Amino acid sequence: MPAAIGYSIVLLVVCLRPLKLPNLGVSFGDKVLHTLAYVVLAFLWYAAFIYQSKFNSRKALLWACVFSIFFGMVIEVFQEVFTTTRQADVMDVVANTVGVLFSAFLIMLKNRITS
């Protein structure tokens, strides 16, 4: 669980500070970074729930997805309310959710292959 908590804190801090993103060569590069960040976030929370909380795989995946999507929404609200350099963006929430769902897909695929 320390990895999931630590990553969540780092993600929160990074998302609330002024940030210059690397140029990925596409206009939606920041959405790609959001998606990747949330693939990792959901995976880490899944691992935390399954190994630390002793949830079964299905319950761990459900809670990891719910937590990760909710966390992404809260960050967007925090950006709007608590910063002057960042703003809430619905498309960021969409990108975050896509990342969470992609992580869930990979976890379900892995579980299906190994069982």
MDAnalysis code that builds the backbone (N, CA, C; Angstrom):
import MDAnalysis as mda
import numpy as np

u = mda.Universe.empty(345, n_residues=115, atom_resindex=np.repeat(np.arange(115), 3), trajectory=True)
u.add_TopologyAttr("name", ["N", "CA", "C"] * 115)
u.add_TopologyAttr("resid", np.arange(1, 116))
u.add_TopologyAttr("resname", ["MET", "PRO", "ALA", "ALA", "ILE", "GLY", "TYR", "SER", "ILE", "VAL", "LEU", "LEU", "VAL", "VAL", "CYS", "LEU", "ARG", "PRO", "LEU", "LYS", "LEU", "PRO", "ASN", "LEU", "GLY", "VAL", "SER", "PHE", "GLY", "ASP", "LYS", "VAL", "LEU", "HIS", "THR", "LEU", "ALA", "TYR", "VAL", "VAL", "LEU", "ALA", "PHE", "LEU", "TRP", "TYR", "ALA", "ALA", "PHE", "ILE", "TYR", "GLN", "SER", "LYS", "PHE", "ASN", "SER", "ARG", "LYS", "ALA", "LEU", "LEU", "TRP", "ALA", "CYS", "VAL", "PHE", "SER", "ILE", "PHE", "PHE", "GLY", "MET", "VAL", "ILE", "GLU", "VAL", "PHE", "GLN", "GLU", "VAL", "PHE", "THR", "THR", "THR", "ARG", "GLN", "ALA", "ASP", "VAL", "MET", "ASP", "VAL", "VAL", "ALA", "ASN", "THR", "VAL", "GLY", "VAL", "LEU", "PHE", "SER", "ALA", "PHE", "LEU", "ILE", "MET", "LEU", "LYS", "ASN", "ARG", "ILE", "THR", "SER"])
u.atoms.positions = np.array([
    [0.812, -1.199, 0.000],
    [0.000, 0.000, 0.000],
    [0.857, 1.265, 0.000],
    [2.063, 1.222, 0.560],
    [2.878, 2.442, 0.536],
    [3.144, 2.971, -0.876],
    [3.306, 2.070, -1.840],
    [3.555, 2.523, -3.212],
    [2.340, 3.256, -3.768],
    [1.148, 2.725, -3.525],
    [-0.079, 3.355, -4.021],
    [-0.293, 4.714, -3.364],
    [-0.081, 4.786, -2.070],
    [-0.244, 6.054, -1.356],
    [0.798, 7.059, -1.820],
    [2.033, 6.629, -1.910],
    [3.113, 7.526, -2.350],
    [2.883, 8.054, -3.754],
    [2.499, 7.170, -4.668],
    [2.235, 7.587, -6.041],
    [1.062, 8.559, -6.093],
    [0.026, 8.293, -5.296],
    [-1.141, 9.190, -5.259],
    [-0.750, 10.577, -4.776],
    [0.097, 10.630, -3.757],
    [0.550, 11.929, -3.242],
    [1.369, 12.669, -4.287],
    [2.276, 11.966, -4.933],
    [3.096, 12.594, -5.981],
    [2.202, 13.096, -7.108],
    [1.242, 12.299, -7.521],
    [0.328, 12.700, -8.592],
    [-0.471, 13.938, -8.187],
    [-0.940, 13.971, -6.961],
    [-1.680, 15.128, -6.459],
    [-0.817, 16.385, -6.493],
    [0.399, 16.288, -5.999],
    [1.302, 17.449, -5.954],
    [1.626, 17.922, -7.370],
    [1.956, 16.996, -8.246],
    [2.297, 17.351, -9.627],
    [1.117, 18.035, -10.315],
    [-0.074, 17.549, -10.049],
    [-1.261, 18.098, -10.713],
    [-1.699, 19.448, -10.155],
    [-1.197, 19.830, -9.008],
    [-1.587, 21.109, -8.421],
    [-0.517, 22.194, -8.584],
    [0.597, 21.836, -9.141],
    [1.670, 22.808, -9.347],
    [1.708, 23.244, -10.813],
    [2.231, 24.446, -11.054],
    [2.426, 24.838, -12.454],
    [3.358, 23.820, -13.116],
    [3.048, 23.446, -14.321],
    [3.795, 22.363, -14.942],
    [3.976, 22.618, -16.423],
    [5.173, 22.411, -16.895],
    [5.469, 22.467, -18.324],
    [5.656, 21.033, -18.794],
    [4.690, 20.542, -19.552],
    [4.740, 19.161, -20.029],
    [5.657, 19.029, -21.225],
    [6.301, 17.872, -21.366],
    [7.128, 17.659, -22.551],
    [6.258, 17.620, -23.805],
    [6.804, 18.078, -24.904],
    [6.087, 18.055, -26.169],
    [6.154, 16.647, -26.753],
    [5.004, 16.011, -26.864],
    [4.946, 14.651, -27.409],
    [4.709, 14.644, -28.912],
    [4.607, 15.821, -29.497],
    [4.445, 15.922, -30.929],
    [3.010, 15.797, -31.414],
    [2.051, 15.716, -30.486],
    [0.639, 15.658, -30.849],
    [-0.121, 16.648, -29.979],
    [-1.229, 17.143, -30.493],
    [-1.989, 18.169, -29.777],
    [-2.625, 17.644, -28.491],
    [-2.798, 16.336, -28.392],
    [-3.429, 15.742, -27.215],
    [-2.405, 15.030, -26.333],
    [-1.173, 15.488, -26.394],
    [-0.087, 14.860, -25.635],
    [-0.335, 14.822, -24.141],
    [-0.945, 15.886, -23.607],
    [-1.219, 15.886, -22.165],
    [-2.236, 14.815, -21.804],
    [-3.149, 14.513, -22.708],
    [-4.148, 13.464, -22.440],
    [-3.488, 12.085, -22.431],
    [-2.480, 11.904, -23.262],
    [-1.721, 10.652, -23.256],
    [-1.030, 10.487, -21.899],
    [-0.441, 11.565, -21.393],
    [0.221, 11.508, -20.089],
    [-0.781, 11.239, -18.969],
    [-1.955, 11.850, -19.039],
    [-3.004, 11.572, -18.053],
    [-3.371, 10.086, -18.085],
    [-3.579, 9.567, -19.276],
    [-3.961, 8.163, -19.420],
    [-2.907, 7.247, -18.818],
    [-1.657, 7.481, -19.142],
    [-0.577, 6.642, -18.620],
    [-0.468, 6.752, -17.102],
    [-0.599, 7.955, -16.574],
    [-0.514, 8.154, -15.125],
    [-1.600, 7.368, -14.401],
    [-2.785, 7.305, -14.989],
    [-3.899, 6.612, -14.337],
    [-3.890, 5.107, -14.583],
    [-3.216, 4.652, -15.625],
    [-2.969, 3.212, -15.770],
    [-2.152, 2.755, -14.564],
    [-1.103, 3.505, -14.266],
    [-0.230, 3.162, -13.141],
    [-0.978, 3.290, -11.819],
    [-1.727, 4.383, -11.635],
    [-2.458, 4.598, -10.390],
    [-3.416, 3.440, -10.103],
    [-4.213, 3.064, -11.077],
    [-5.184, 1.982, -10.877],
    [-4.489, 0.660, -10.587],
    [-3.397, 0.397, -11.286],
    [-2.654, -0.847, -11.035],
    [-2.105, -0.879, -9.614],
    [-1.521, 0.228, -9.159],
    [-0.958, 0.260, -7.809],
    [-2.024, 0.083, -6.741],
    [-3.190, 0.706, -6.939],
    [-4.273, 0.537, -5.968],
    [-4.844, -0.879, -6.021],
    [-4.912, -1.466, -7.204],
    [-5.343, -2.866, -7.307],
    [-4.396, -3.755, -6.496],
    [-3.105, -3.579, -6.704],
    [-2.113, -4.384, -5.983],
    [-2.229, -4.162, -4.471],
    [-2.430, -2.919, -4.067],
    [-2.581, -2.624, -2.643],
    [-3.808, -3.309, -2.075],
    [-4.926, -3.219, -2.767],
    [-6.152, -3.829, -2.255],
    [-6.070, -5.348, -2.232],
    [-5.443, -5.929, -3.224],
    [-5.421, -7.398, -3.272],
    [-4.404, -7.974, -2.290],
    [-3.275, -7.299, -2.089],
    [-2.230, -7.854, -1.235],
    [-2.302, -7.359, 0.209],
    [-2.707, -6.128, 0.419],
    [-2.755, -5.588, 1.775],
    [-4.110, -5.805, 2.434],
    [-5.164, -5.634, 1.670],
    [-6.510, -5.747, 2.238],
    [-7.076, -7.152, 2.105],
    [-6.384, -8.012, 1.375],
    [-6.824, -9.392, 1.168],
    [-8.173, -9.487, 0.468],
    [-8.483, -8.477, -0.361],
    [-9.698, -8.550, -1.174],
    [-9.498, -9.616, -2.239],
    [-10.592, -10.198, -2.714],
    [-10.465, -11.068, -3.869],
    [-10.203, -10.175, -5.092],
    [-9.818, -10.776, -6.190],
    [-9.398, -10.020, -7.364],
    [-10.489, -9.097, -7.886],
    [-11.707, -9.592, -7.954],
    [-12.822, -8.791, -8.490],
    [-13.087, -7.565, -7.605],
    [-13.134, -7.765, -6.301],
    [-13.395, -6.665, -5.375],
    [-12.233, -5.669, -5.375],
    [-11.014, -6.173, -5.430],
    [-9.841, -5.299, -5.479],
    [-9.859, -4.436, -6.735],
    [-10.216, -5.039, -7.857],
    [-10.266, -4.296, -9.114],
    [-11.368, -3.242, -9.087],
    [-12.519, -3.620, -8.569],
    [-13.618, -2.659, -8.475],
    [-13.224, -1.456, -7.620],
    [-12.678, -1.704, -6.435],
    [-12.304, -0.602, -5.552],
    [-11.159, 0.224, -6.128],
    [-10.219, -0.412, -6.792],
    [-9.118, 0.332, -7.416],
    [-9.654, 1.263, -8.500],
    [-10.587, 0.781, -9.292],
    [-11.171, 1.609, -10.358],
    [-11.996, 2.755, -9.780],
    [-12.842, 2.445, -8.821],
    [-13.672, 3.489, -8.213],
    [-12.797, 4.546, -7.562],
    [-11.824, 4.109, -6.779],
    [-10.946, 5.070, -6.110],
    [-10.188, 5.924, -7.116],
    [-9.612, 5.300, -8.130],
    [-8.788, 6.026, -9.099],
    [-9.594, 7.047, -9.892],
    [-10.781, 6.680, -10.320],
    [-11.624, 7.617, -11.069],
    [-12.059, 8.770, -10.168],
    [-12.470, 8.451, -8.948],
    [-12.868, 9.492, -7.996],
    [-11.689, 10.418, -7.696],
    [-10.515, 9.854, -7.499],
    [-9.306, 10.634, -7.218],
    [-9.037, 11.615, -8.358],
    [-9.173, 11.156, -9.591],
    [-8.967, 12.033, -10.741],
    [-9.961, 13.181, -10.782],
    [-11.202, 12.907, -10.426],
    [-12.222, 13.964, -10.389],
    [-11.908, 14.984, -9.290],
    [-11.504, 14.489, -8.139],
    [-11.165, 15.388, -7.029],
    [-10.001, 16.290, -7.405],
    [-9.001, 15.748, -8.057],
    [-7.862, 16.565, -8.477],
    [-8.316, 17.677, -9.418],
    [-9.193, 17.369, -10.342],
    [-9.680, 18.408, -11.262],
    [-10.417, 19.513, -10.509],
    [-11.219, 19.147, -9.529],
    [-11.904, 20.152, -8.705],
    [-10.869, 20.975, -7.934],
    [-9.876, 20.309, -7.348],
    [-8.824, 21.024, -6.619],
    [-8.086, 22.004, -7.521],
    [-7.824, 21.610, -8.768],
    [-7.142, 22.510, -9.696],
    [-7.946, 23.781, -9.914],
    [-9.243, 23.625, -10.027],
    [-10.113, 24.778, -10.268],
    [-10.228, 25.666, -9.030],
    [-10.329, 25.047, -7.878],
    [-10.609, 25.783, -6.644],
    [-9.349, 26.325, -5.977],
    [-8.281, 25.551, -5.960],
    [-7.120, 25.900, -5.144],
    [-5.911, 26.441, -5.912],
    [-5.981, 26.492, -7.230],
    [-4.831, 27.015, -7.978],
    [-5.262, 28.154, -8.896],
    [-4.293, 28.965, -9.257],
    [-4.544, 30.021, -10.240],
    [-3.871, 29.680, -11.568],
    [-3.024, 28.666, -11.564],
    [-2.287, 28.307, -12.769],
    [-2.833, 27.066, -13.462],
    [-3.756, 26.375, -12.816],
    [-4.343, 25.161, -13.394],
    [-5.856, 25.327, -13.427],
    [-6.505, 24.584, -14.293],
    [-7.962, 24.660, -14.376],
    [-8.545, 23.271, -14.581],
    [-9.764, 23.101, -14.148],
    [-10.451, 21.821, -14.326],
    [-10.717, 21.597, -15.807],
    [-10.628, 20.351, -16.225],
    [-10.842, 20.004, -17.628],
    [-11.552, 18.655, -17.682],
    [-12.750, 18.646, -18.218],
    [-13.528, 17.414, -18.335],
    [-12.775, 16.378, -19.171],
    [-12.053, 16.820, -20.171],
    [-11.318, 15.878, -21.020],
    [-10.168, 15.217, -20.250],
    [-9.644, 15.888, -19.233],
    [-8.651, 15.243, -18.365],
    [-9.306, 14.098, -17.595],
    [-10.519, 14.317, -17.111],
    [-11.250, 13.262, -16.405],
    [-11.498, 12.086, -17.356],
    [-11.833, 12.378, -18.589],
    [-12.045, 11.315, -19.586],
    [-10.748, 10.543, -19.810],
    [-9.644, 11.259, -19.981],
    [-8.348, 10.600, -20.193],
    [-7.963, 9.759, -18.973],
    [-8.188, 10.299, -17.781],
    [-7.898, 9.543, -16.557],
    [-8.721, 8.261, -16.515],
    [-10.002, 8.374, -16.828],
    [-10.905, 7.225, -16.800],
    [-10.500, 6.187, -17.842],
    [-10.091, 6.628, -19.008],
    [-9.602, 5.703, -20.030],
    [-8.388, 4.935, -19.503],
    [-7.500, 5.632, -18.822],
    [-6.330, 4.976, -18.230],
    [-6.723, 3.931, -17.203],
    [-7.674, 4.264, -16.347],
    [-8.153, 3.326, -15.329],
    [-8.782, 2.104, -16.000],
    [-9.616, 2.335, -16.995],
    [-10.280, 1.217, -17.675],
    [-9.289, 0.353, -18.448],
    [-8.269, 0.976, -19.018],
    [-7.241, 0.202, -19.714],
    [-6.466, -0.666, -18.718],
    [-6.157, -0.093, -17.563],
    [-5.495, -0.861, -16.516],
    [-6.372, -2.030, -16.076],
    [-7.664, -1.775, -15.907],
    [-8.592, -2.842, -15.511],
    [-8.621, -3.948, -16.567],
    [-8.644, -3.551, -17.832],
    [-8.630, -4.530, -18.921],
    [-7.372, -5.397, -18.858],
    [-6.210, -4.764, -18.663],
    [-4.953, -5.521, -18.590],
    [-4.931, -6.460, -17.389],
    [-5.444, -5.992, -16.257],
    [-5.485, -6.836, -15.051],
    [-6.425, -8.015, -15.281],
    [-7.601, -7.783, -15.865],
    [-8.529, -8.889, -16.124],
    [-7.925, -9.874, -17.125],
    [-7.239, -9.367, -18.127],
    [-6.583, -10.238, -19.113],
    [-5.515, -11.085, -18.438],
    [-4.705, -10.471, -17.622],
    [-3.659, -11.198, -16.883],
    [-4.274, -12.253, -15.984],
    [-5.338, -11.903, -15.274],
    [-5.979, -12.864, -14.368],
    [-6.596, -14.024, -15.129],
    [-7.129, -13.746, -16.294],
    [-7.732, -14.808, -17.116],
    [-6.641, -15.755, -17.636],
    [-5.502, -15.190, -18.024],
    [-4.425, -16.014, -18.563],
    [-3.800, -16.878, -17.482],
    [-3.644, -16.330, -16.276],
    [-2.948, -17.065, -15.208],
    [-3.860, -17.975, -14.397],
    [-5.164, -17.941, -14.637],
    [-6.032, -18.833, -13.841],
    [-6.459, -20.055, -14.599],
])
